[in-house]
Amino acid sequence: MRLVWQLVAVAAVSFVGGQGVTVAQDKSPWLTLVVGVLTAVVAVPVYGWVVRRTEHRPVTEVARAGAGAAIARGAVIGVLLCGAVLANLAFLGHYRVDGLGSPAGAVGLFGFMAAAAVTEELLYRGVLFRIIEERTGTWLALTLTGALFGLSHLLNPHADLWGAVAIAVEAGGMLGAAYIATRSLWVPIGLHFGWNFAVGGIFSTEVSGNGTPQGLLDAATSGPKLISGGDFGPEGSLYTVVFGVLITIAFLWLARRRGHLVPRRRRTDRAAAAVTLAR
């Protein structure tokens, strides 16, 4: 039942905050910023509270110590990743900047992306991956939650099977690996936010097929769908998949070096755990 309670608690914050952001987007970018950041700020203590109540342990994955630096590191990786992808598209003539776009739009997108990054990481890495990993081990949990993360994006506009596969590999794998390497949610939150905000808020391209407002730059992408990502955005680009896989490998290498990989529990281990709980 802890899985259910944790999912319900975080999903409730995500739903209410998402509705608030949607309403705010029609009124003011500054209101969107406030509502989005507030959603992100509220979601973390709600997650901490429900995990403490259902698991009776310190919630170290969202510990305050070092949180700011970890988020910043993740955000830098996300922005650099986006910059590398779009630099390659620009070199091929598939990304063009025509000047300054909408700073106000970038402000609103900051709040929108903050809410999305925090709530999605709490749901997928904080709840689903962490609990599934206890039962199945790191590798199967990473595969299952990555696939689920990709499939969830099929609900987005302009989504197709390739976009879902790309998201599962480049984002589901990379963000899960970031959590495994650090055993903290702050780096994947920062990485998720840095990528999303850079894609939409800075470079003004589509984000997972969503029709987001124009960001800081007045820019446009073009070219073959497998290279540019088409209407789905750079997340559907082969460049993003390749770079995302490379970062995933780096995080998993670090996780192995730190001894953070969890082996699959044998049936006898699960039986012993069940007996212990029964006592």
N, C-alpha and C positions, 0 to 999 in steps of 0.2 A: 504493500500500500504506500510505502514511502515514495515510490516512483510516481504514483498517481497524485499524491498530495503535492509533491514538488512541482510536477508539471502543471497542475491546476493553479497553484499560487503564482508561478512565473507567467503562465499564459494569461492569467487574469490581468496582471499588470501590463503585459504586452498588448492585450486587446483594448483595454481602457486607454492606454497611452497612444496606441495607434489611431483610435477613433479621435482622440484629442488633436493629434498631429494633423489628421486629415481635415478636420474643421479649421484648424489654425492656418493651414496652407491657403485657404480661400480668403483669409482676412489679412494676414501680415506675416512677412518673413521673420520679424522679431518675435512675434507671438509663437511661431513655429519653433524658433530657437529655444524659447523658454519652456514650452510644453515638451519638446523632445529631450532636452537636457534633464528636466524634472523627471520624466519617465525613466531615463537611464539611472538617475540618482536614486529613485525610489526602488527600482527593481533589485538592486544589489542587497540592501538590508532585508527585503522580503525574501529573497533567496536564502540569505544567511539565517533568517528566523525559521523558515520552514525546514531547512536542513538540520539545524540544531534540535528542533522539536521532534523530527522523525528519525534522526540518527544518533542523537545524544553525543556529539563530538564537537570540538572546535572546528570552525569552517575555515580551514587554512587556505583554501583555494581563492578566497576573496579577502585575505588578511590585509589590513591597511598598510602595514609596514612595506615600503618599497613599491606601493601600487602606482604612484605617479610616474616613477622612472620606468616601470615595466610597461605601462600603457604607452609612454612616449617611445620606447624601443619598438614596440609592435607597430605603432603608427608610422614611424620612420620607415620600417620595412615595407609596410603597405603602400606608402607614397612612392618609395623608390621602385617597387615592383610595377606600379601603374606607370610611372615615368619611363621605365625601361620598355614596357610593352608599346606605349604610344610613341616613343622615340623610334622604335623599329617600324611602326606603321607610317610615321612621318617620313622616314628615309625611303620607304617604298612609294610615297606619294598618296597614302591612304588616310592620312590625318592632316588637317589643315587648320591653322589658327588665323582668323581674320581680324582680330583685335580684342579689345576688352568686351566682356559680356555683361553679366549682372552681378555686382558685388552683393546686392540685396538677396538675390537668389542663392548665392553661396552661403549667406548667413542662415537662411531657412534650411538649406540642405545640411548644414552642420548639425542642427538639432534633430532633423529627420534621421540622419545617419547614426547619430549617437544613440538614439532610442533603439534603432534596428540592431546595431552592433551588440549592444549590451544584452538586450532581451534574447536575441538569437543565440548568443554564446552561452548564456545561462541555461537556456533550454537544451541546446544540442550538445555542448561540451560539458556544462556543469551538471546537468541532470542525466540525459540519455547516455552519453559516452561513458561517464564516470560509473554509473550503475551497471551498464551492460558489461563494461570491462571487468568488473568484479566477478562476473559469471563466466565470461567467455575468453578473457585475456585481451591484451592490447590489440592484436592484429585483427581479430574478427570484429571487435567493437569499432575499430577505426573504419573497417570496410562497411559495416552495417550503417553506422551513423553518417558516414560520408555519402553513401547511396541515398539515404533518407533525406539528407540535406539537399542533394541534387534534385531528387524527385519533387521536393516541396516547391522548387522553383518552376515546375511545370504549370503552376497556377498563375504565373506572371504573364502579362501581355507579351506577344511575340516570342513566347517560349516554344521550344521543340525538344525532341529527344536529345539532339546533339548538345544543346545548351544545358540540359539537365546533367548529361554525362560530364561535360566540361566543368560544371560547378562541383559535381561530386568529387572529381579528381583533383582539381586545382585548389578549391576552397575547402571542401569537406576534409580532404587529406591534409592540407597545409594547416588549417586551423586546429584540427585534432592533434597533429604532430606538435604544434606550438604548445598546446596544453600538456601533452605527454612529456615534452622536454623540460618544462618549467614546473609542472604540477601546480600551476596557478592559472586563473582565468584572465588575468590582467593583460598578458602578452597577446593572446588570441583576440581579446576585446579590442586592444589597440590596433592590431593588424587588420582586423575586420573593418574597423572604423576608418583607418588610414586609407585602405584600398577604396572603400565605397565613397568616402568624401573626395578623394583625389579624382576618381572616375567622373563623378557627377558635379561636385562642388568646385573643383579646380579646372579640370580639362573639359568639362561640359559634354560628356558622351553619355550614352544610355547606360543605365545600371540594371542589369539582369532583366532587360526588356521593359522596365518601368519608364513611363514618360515623365521623367523628373524635370523640374524647372531648369532654365539655363544657369550655369554656374559662372565662375569668375571670367572665363574666356569665351569668346565667340568662336566656336570651332565646329568642325564637321568631319565625319569619317566616311570613307567610301571604299570600294574594292570588293574582292571576293569574300563571301561570308566566312569561310574558314580562316581567313587572314585577319579581317577587320572585326569579325563578330556580327556584322550586319545589324539588324534592328535590335538584336539582343544586347549589343554592346561588347566592349572588349573582353568580357568574361567568356564570350564564345569564340575568342581568337586562339588559334594554335599557339601563338606566342605566350599567351597567358597560361595555357595548359603546361607548356614546357617549363617556363620559369617557375610556375607553382609547384611542379613536381620536383624541380631542383631544390627549392626551399624546403619542401617536405622531407626530402632525403637528408638535408642538412640538419633539420630539427630531430629526425629520428636517429641520426648518428649521434647527436648530442644526448638524446634520451638514453640510448644504449650505453654510452660512455658513463652517464650518471646513474645507471642501474634503475631506470624508471620504467622499463618494459615489464609488463605483468604477464606471466605465462598463463596458459589456459588451465583452469582448475580441473583436476581429475574428479571423477564421480565420487571416489572415496573421500576426497577433500570436502566436497559439497555435503556428503552425508555426515561427516564429522562436524561440519559447521552447523548443520541442521540440529544435530543432537545437542551441541553446545547451546544453541538458542533455546531449545526445548527445556533445558535445565534452568 
